């Protein structure tokens, strides 16, 4: 009887004897992974079977495009090692319901994917094109990635992590719902981004321009960056922190709802800033005047400052802390909630 689909493997049991043992290994090949091309209905069906085989659930939209549960590499291996072309595998996918993890992936494009309802992790990935992607509903991680532009991406509802990334252009991105981390990256401008609901952390010497940004919902941290102006930013929802920054101009900034820490900056005036609802710290800085500032919600700390007058400030709801050599003129002050205290 002829045995089908068997590999014959011979091995000497004892090199001094001529006896051999024959092992029979069955050829398991339900889908021929090394020749999957995915061009046509049969191949799309194979793609669904492959995704399902490795724990990725699929369902079809009315337009025939696929929605998959999530995306990651198979356990203890990769699609590439299995001979599967990931760009082809995902070519008919339009939505990902959960997280999409492209670490260890050989895919170069997100193709027709329009929405990722979870997070997108491109850390150290080979992705160079976001394709049709418009929305990431959780976090976008770009650390060590090769991606240069965000293309058509318009919204990130979670955090945007650019630490160590190669991104150079934010494309059509306008809104980030979480935090943005800019550190050791190549990005020079936020471009069309006009709103960050979380915090913006800038500690990259390459970064030079906040672009169209108008609102930072929580903290704005600027530390050792190439940024020289706050440009179009009008509102900071919590803390403004500047230390050893090159900021020379506060731009259109009018309100800080928390504390403002301004130390070792190159700006000489607070410009259009009118309200700081928390504590205001002006220390070891080049400031010479308080600009248009009218209200300090808590305490004012001035140490090693060149400011000689409080200018237009009419209300300080806490105390003024200053060194004995730099007591400013308070003649225009209408309300002081505390005292003038020499440090």
Residue, then its C-alpha position, 0 to 999 in steps of 0.5 A: x500500500x502506498x503511503x501518501x503525504x509522508x516525509x521519510x527521515x532516516x537516521x543511524x541508531x549506531x554509526x558502527x552498524x548499518x541498521x537504520x530507523x525510519x521515522x514517518x512525519x506527516x505533512x500538515x499543510x491545511x493552508x500553504x503559508x509560503x505561497x499565500x498571495x491573497x489576490x481574489x475571493x479565495x485568498x481573502x477567505x484564506x486571510x480570514x482563516x489565517x487570522x482566526x487560526x491565530x486567535x484574531x476574530x473576524x467579521x465583515x461589514x456591509x461593504x465587505x471589508x473586515x473588522x478584526x478583534x485585535x492584531x499581534x504576532x502569533x504566540x512564540x513566532x511571527x507571521x514572517x517566520x510562517x511565510x505570511x505576507x502581513x501587508x496582504x493579510x491585512x489588505x481587506x481590513x478596515x477596522x480593528x476593535x481592540x489593540x493593534x501591536x506591530x512590534x516584531x511585525x514586518x508589515x510596512x503599511x496599514x493599508x485600508x485600515x480606517x479606525x483602530x478602536x484600541x491602541x496602536x503600538x508601532x514601537x520599533x516596527x517596520x511600518x512606514x505608511x499609515x495608509x487610510x487610518x483616520x482615528x486611533x481611539x486610545x494610545x499611539x506609540x511611535x518609539x523607535x519607529x521608522x514612520x515619518x508622517x501621520x498622513x490622514x490621521x486626524x484624531x488620537x483619543x488617548x496618549x501620543x508617545x513620540x519618545x525616540x521616534x523618527x516622525x517629521x510631520x503630523x499630517x492632518x492630525x488636529x486633536x489629541x485626547x491624552x498626553x503628548x510626549x516629545x523627547x529625543x525625537x525628530x519632530x520640529x512642529x505640531x503642525x495642524x494640531x489645535x487641541x491637546x486635552x491632556x498634558x504636553x511634555x517637551x524636552x526635545x532640542x529639535x522641537x521648534x514650533x507648537x504650530x496651530x496649538x491653542x489649548x493644553x487641557x492639563x500641564x505644559x512642560x518645557x524643558x531644554x527644548x529648541x522652542x522659542x515661542x508659545x505662539x498660538x497657545x491661549x490656555x493651559x488648564x493646569x501647570x505651566x512649567x518652564x526650566x532652562x528653556x529658550x522661550x523668548x515670547x509667550x505668544x497669545x497665552x492668556x490664562x494658566x489655571x494652575x501653577x506657573x513655574x518660570x525658571x531660567x527662561x530667556x523671556x523678558x516679559x509675560x506678554x499677554x498672560x492675564x491670569x495665573x490661578x495658582x502660584x506664580x514662581x519667577x526665579x533666576x530668570x530674565x523677566x523685566x516686567x509682568x506684561x498684561x498680568x492682572x491676577x495671581x490666584x495664590x502666592x507670587x514667588x520672586x527670587x533673583x528676579x529683575x522685575x522692579x514693579x508688579x505693573x498691572x497686577x491688581x490682585x494677589x490672593x496669597x502672599x508675595x515672597x521676594x528676596x530683600x534686594x528685589x522688593x517690587x513696587x506694589x503701588x498698583x496692587x488693589x488686593x493682597x490676600x497675604x503679606x510681603x515676605x522677604x526670603 
